[in-house]
Amino acid sequence: MSKFPLSFVLAILCAAFAVSAFAATSTEVLYVNETQSGTSSLLTYNVNPITAASTEVGNPLTVGAPNVVPVTIGSKNYIYLWDGTDIWVYLTNAQGVASSAFSQHLAFSFSYPVNTFLIDPDHKFAYAVVTWQDGQGNSDAAITLYTINQSNGSLTDTQKVVATYSSYYYPLTSFSFGTAGNRMFVGTVDDGPFTCNPGFDYYDVNQTTGALGKITPLIEVNTDCGGTSSVAVTDKFIGVENACCGAGSGTLSIYKESNPNQAIITCQSSNIPFCGDDAFSLGFDPLSDNIIFPDEDANQTDIGHIDLATSQIVASPSTLQGLPSIYFSPDDKVLYALYPSSRAQAQTNILINSFHASTGKITASTSLPVQGTVTVAATTLKN
């Protein structure tokens, strides 16, 4: 007769089944593009979201561009590799490994290099963003629409410029989608005399045609130019850090994206020490359950769990040393930290972390050495 009670045996069997079921239905993929002496090499890793262990799959692939955008369309997986002048499309297998030959190569035909290439969350449209400064000192931008063939992932340039922008004092600094895809968020800075206010505007997105509406203000943070301020936006929340005078002087506030005029959570150093510090650049995890706070004063990256039930930020017991660039798997199960974050230096390693969005806690970590100038992209493939 077994020494163990039936309930214990069933629990072990259920846990084993859950792990095997996850492994059978999802694959965490990490793409690492290393550029050395002008040559880019793409490496592909499968990552265990429980142990954070990584396994290289396939062979390194020499590619023509450093930036990687993974996309799943139906049952097929693709990666788009782009730089300022060109883009390549590769089909990948169930492990995320790209084919040895690309399926499409397009040369951009713009007067200025492409600054950002992004794909809507429905994977029907892509947008090439070009930014420049004109002869009058205006910060200009133009966004061109591409359609994505749902059968083979190929791109078609519609030749439609779906948005243009020009401003002397308000340059656009970033372009991104949330998970819903009904808005394209654009970072801004009020760079007028004696002002340095960060913020976000947005374009409404027609998810049937890909067209963009008029640019609309979302939030602008009044900032002391001698201090720091950082803003992060998702479909769900806006996070704002504002510090006038160094460590302990600031406030971290959370707003609903639908109402940027009324904070739903306010946190200061008396609540959590990092809330009063200077943030390098705020961010959220994919589920918007946690805010990532790169604390310049403490030289560490903190994680704050957003507890709507108590209207509080709860400090995670987990922190990351330094101020790395942070990436997440789309399912929020793996956090990747690229060291160092500066593009002026060669990167040295990626810290891979098993992440729990429900608490903001990291439960396992491994280190992956890298070389050269590195770009990173992560995806979760459903098998």
C-alpha positions in Angstrom: 0.0 0.0 0.0 1.3 3.5 -0.9 2.8 5.6 1.9 1.2 8.7 0.5 -2.5 9.7 0.7 -4.5 9.7 -2.5 -5.0 13.4 -2.3 -1.2 14.0 -2.4 -0.7 11.6 -5.4 -3.6 13.4 -7.3 -2.0 16.8 -6.6 1.3 15.7 -7.9 -0.3 14.2 -11.0 -2.3 17.4 -11.6 0.8 19.5 -11.3 2.7 17.3 -13.7 -0.2 17.4 -16.2 -0.4 21.2 -16.0 3.3 21.5 -16.7 3.2 19.1 -19.6 0.0 20.7 -21.0 1.7 24.1 -20.9 4.7 22.7 -22.7 2.5 21.1 -25.3 0.5 24.2 -26.1 2.9 27.2 -25.8 6.6 27.9 -26.6 8.4 30.9 -25.2 10.7 32.3 -27.9 13.5 34.8 -27.4 15.2 36.4 -30.4 18.7 37.8 -29.9 20.1 39.8 -32.8 23.9 40.5 -32.3 25.5 43.1 -34.6 29.3 43.0 -34.7 31.5 44.8 -37.3 28.4 45.6 -39.4 27.1 42.1 -39.6 23.9 41.0 -37.8 23.4 37.5 -36.6 20.0 36.2 -35.4 20.0 33.6 -32.6 16.8 31.9 -31.4 16.2 30.5 -28.0 13.3 28.5 -26.4 12.8 29.5 -22.8 11.2 27.5 -19.9 8.9 30.0 -18.2 9.1 28.1 -14.9 12.9 27.6 -14.6 14.0 30.5 -16.9 16.4 28.1 -18.6 17.1 28.9 -22.3 18.0 26.5 -25.1 19.3 27.7 -28.4 17.4 26.2 -31.3 18.4 26.1 -34.9 21.5 27.7 -36.2 22.5 31.4 -36.1 21.3 33.2 -39.2 23.1 36.1 -40.9 20.4 38.7 -41.6 20.3 42.2 -43.2 18.8 44.2 -40.3 19.0 44.4 -36.5 15.3 44.9 -35.5 13.0 41.9 -35.0 9.2 41.9 -35.0 7.6 38.5 -34.4 4.0 37.9 -35.7 1.6 35.0 -35.7 -1.1 34.9 -38.4 -3.5 32.0 -38.1 -1.3 28.9 -37.7 1.8 30.4 -39.2 4.6 32.3 -37.5 6.8 35.0 -39.1 9.5 37.5 -38.1 10.0 40.8 -39.8 13.6 42.2 -39.7 14.0 45.8 -40.5 16.3 48.8 -40.5 16.0 52.4 -41.8 16.0 51.4 -45.5 14.8 47.8 -45.9 12.6 45.0 -44.4 12.7 41.2 -44.8 10.1 38.6 -44.0 10.9 35.1 -42.8 8.6 32.2 -42.1 9.4 30.4 -38.8 8.7 26.9 -37.5 6.9 25.9 -34.3 10.1 26.6 -32.2 10.4 30.1 -33.7 13.4 29.2 -35.9 13.5 31.2 -39.1 13.8 29.6 -42.5 17.3 29.9 -44.0 15.9 32.1 -46.8 13.6 35.1 -46.5 10.2 35.0 -48.3 10.1 38.7 -49.1 12.4 41.7 -49.2 11.2 45.3 -49.6 13.2 48.5 -49.9 11.6 51.5 -48.2 11.2 54.4 -50.7 11.1 57.3 -48.3 13.3 60.4 -48.3 14.3 59.7 -44.7 15.1 56.5 -42.8 12.3 54.6 -41.1 12.4 55.4 -37.4 9.8 52.8 -36.3 8.1 49.8 -37.9 5.1 48.5 -36.0 2.3 46.0 -36.6 -1.2 46.2 -35.2 -2.3 43.6 -32.7 -4.7 42.0 -35.2 -1.7 41.5 -37.5 -3.6 42.9 -40.5 -1.7 46.2 -40.9 1.8 47.5 -40.5 3.0 51.1 -40.2 6.3 52.6 -41.2 7.1 55.8 -39.3 9.6 58.4 -40.7 10.7 61.4 -38.5 12.9 64.3 -39.5 13.5 68.0 -38.8 12.8 70.4 -41.6 14.5 73.6 -42.6 12.4 75.7 -40.3 13.3 73.7 -37.3 10.0 71.8 -37.1 9.9 68.2 -35.9 8.0 66.3 -38.7 6.6 62.8 -39.0 4.8 60.7 -41.6 3.2 57.3 -41.2 2.7 55.0 -44.2 0.2 52.1 -44.2 1.1 48.5 -45.3 -1.3 45.6 -45.5 -0.3 42.1 -44.4 -1.2 39.1 -46.6 -3.0 36.7 -44.2 -1.9 33.7 -46.2 1.9 34.2 -46.4 2.7 37.2 -44.2 3.9 39.4 -47.1 3.7 43.1 -47.0 2.1 45.4 -49.6 2.9 49.1 -49.5 -0.5 50.9 -50.0 1.3 54.2 -50.8 -1.1 55.8 -48.3 0.3 58.2 -45.8 -2.2 57.8 -43.1 -0.8 60.5 -40.8 1.5 63.5 -41.0 2.7 65.7 -38.2 4.7 68.9 -37.8 5.4 70.9 -34.7 8.1 73.3 -33.6 7.9 72.6 -29.9 6.3 69.1 -29.6 8.5 66.4 -31.2 7.1 62.8 -31.3 9.4 60.5 -29.4 7.8 57.0 -29.7 5.1 55.0 -31.4 3.3 52.0 -30.0 0.1 49.9 -29.7 -1.6 48.6 -26.7 -3.1 45.1 -26.8 -6.5 46.2 -28.1 -5.1 48.0 -31.2 -7.8 50.7 -31.4 -5.3 53.4 -30.6 -1.7 54.1 -31.7 0.0 55.9 -28.8 2.7 58.5 -29.6 5.1 59.9 -27.0 5.6 63.7 -26.9 7.8 66.3 -25.2 6.8 69.9 -24.8 10.2 71.4 -25.7 9.1 75.0 -25.6 11.0 77.8 -23.8 11.4 76.8 -20.1 9.3 73.7 -20.5 10.3 70.0 -20.7 6.9 68.2 -20.2 6.6 64.6 -21.3 3.3 63.2 -22.4 1.3 61.0 -24.8 -1.1 61.7 -27.7 -2.9 59.1 -29.7 -4.4 58.3 -33.1 -7.6 56.4 -33.2 -7.2 53.4 -35.5 -9.8 52.1 -37.9 -9.3 48.4 -37.4 -11.1 47.5 -40.7 -9.1 49.8 -43.0 -6.0 50.6 -41.0 -6.6 54.4 -41.4 -5.6 56.7 -38.6 -7.7 59.5 -37.2 -6.5 62.9 -36.1 -3.8 63.1 -33.4 -5.5 63.7 -30.0 -3.9 64.8 -26.7 -4.0 62.3 -23.9 -1.8 63.5 -21.1 1.0 66.1 -20.5 2.9 66.2 -17.2 3.9 69.5 -15.8 7.6 69.0 -15.0 10.3 70.9 -13.2 13.1 71.0 -15.7 15.6 70.6 -12.9 13.9 67.3 -11.9 12.7 64.2 -13.7 9.4 63.0 -15.1 8.5 59.8 -17.0 5.2 58.6 -18.5 4.1 55.1 -19.6 0.8 54.2 -21.3 -1.2 51.1 -22.0 -4.8 50.5 -23.1 -5.6 50.2 -19.4 -3.4 52.6 -17.4 -1.2 55.7 -17.5 1.8 55.8 -15.1 3.4 59.1 -14.2 6.6 59.7 -12.2 7.4 63.3 -11.3 10.3 64.3 -9.0 11.4 67.9 -8.5 14.6 67.6 -6.4 16.1 64.2 -6.3 15.6 61.1 -4.2 12.5 61.1 -2.0 10.9 64.2 -3.6 8.7 62.6 -6.2 5.3 61.0 -6.7 4.2 57.9 -8.7 0.7 58.1 -9.9 -1.6 55.7 -11.8 -4.5 56.8 -13.9 -7.0 54.9 -15.9 -6.2 55.4 -19.6 -9.8 56.5 -20.1 -9.6 59.3 -17.5 -6.1 60.9 -17.4 -7.4 63.7 -15.2 -7.9 61.8 -12.0 -5.3 59.6 -10.4 -6.7 56.3 -9.0 -3.4 55.5 -7.1 -0.9 57.9 -5.6 2.4 56.6 -4.1 5.2 58.6 -2.4 8.3 57.7 -0.5 6.3 57.5 2.7 4.4 54.6 1.1 7.2 52.9 -0.8 10.8 54.3 -1.0 11.1 54.0 -4.8 7.9 55.9 -5.4 9.7 59.2 -4.4 12.8 58.6 -6.6 13.8 59.6 -10.1 12.7 57.1 -12.7 14.9 56.4 -15.8 11.9 55.3 -17.9 8.6 53.9 -16.6 7.0 50.8 -18.1 4.2 48.3 -17.6 4.0 44.6 -18.1 1.8 43.3 -20.9 -1.2 42.6 -18.7 -0.8 46.1 -17.0 -0.8 44.4 -13.6 2.6 45.8 -12.7 4.6 49.0 -13.2 8.3 48.8 -13.8 10.3 51.6 -12.0 14.0 52.0 -13.0 15.2 53.9 -10.0 18.1 56.1 -11.0 18.8 57.1 -7.4 19.1 53.6 -6.1 20.5 52.2 -9.3 18.1 49.3 -9.3 14.8 48.4 -11.1 11.8 48.0 -8.9 8.5 46.4 -9.6 5.2 47.7 -8.2 2.1 45.5 -8.3 -1.1 47.5 -9.0 -3.7 46.5 -6.5 -7.0 48.1 -7.6 -8.9 46.6 -4.7 -7.0 48.7 -2.2 -6.0 51.5 -4.6 -2.3 50.9 -3.7 0.9 50.0 -5.3 2.4 46.9 -3.6 6.2 46.6 -3.8 7.3 43.3 -5.2 10.0 41.5 -3.2 12.0 41.2 -6.4 14.3 43.9 -7.8 16.8 43.9 -10.6 20.3 45.4 -10.3 21.0 48.4 -12.4 18.8 49.9 -15.1 18.6 47.3 -17.9 16.3 47.5 -20.9 13.2 45.5 -20.0 11.3 43.1 -22.3 8.4 40.7 -21.6 7.0 37.7 -23.3 3.5 38.6 -24.6 1.9 36.2 -22.0 3.6 38.0 -19.2 5.4 34.9 -17.9 9.0 35.8 -18.7 10.8 39.1 -18.0 14.0 39.7 -20.0 16.6 42.3 -18.8 19.3 43.4 -21.3 22.5 44.7 -19.8 23.7 47.4 -20.2 20.8 49.5 -21.5 22.9 52.0 -23.3 23.1 51.6 -27.1 26.5 53.3 -27.0 28.0 50.3 -25.3 28.2 46.6 -26.3 25.7 44.5 -24.4 27.1 41.7 -22.3 24.2 39.6 -21.0 20.4 39.0 -20.8 19.0 38.1 -17.4 16.0 35.8 -18.0 13.4 35.8 -15.3 10.4 33.7 -14.5 7.8 36.3 -13.8 4.4 36.2 -11.9 2.2 39.0 -13.0 -0.2 38.4 -10.1 2.4 39.6 -7.6 5.2 41.1 -9.6 7.5 38.5 -8.2 10.5 36.8 -9.9 10.9 33.2 -8.9 13.8 32.0 -11.1 16.6 33.7 -13.1 19.3 32.6 -15.5 21.9 34.7 -17.4 22.5 34.5 -21.1 25.8 36.0 -22.4 25.6 38.1 -25.6 28.0 40.0 -27.8 28.1 43.2 -29.7 25.2 45.6 -30.1 22.1 43.6 -29.3 18.4 43.9 -30.0 15.9 41.6 -28.4 12.3 40.4 -29.2 10.1 37.9 -27.5 7.0 36.0 -28.5 4.8 33.2 -27.3 3.9 30.6 -29.9 0.8 28.5 -29.5 1.4 24.9 -30.7 
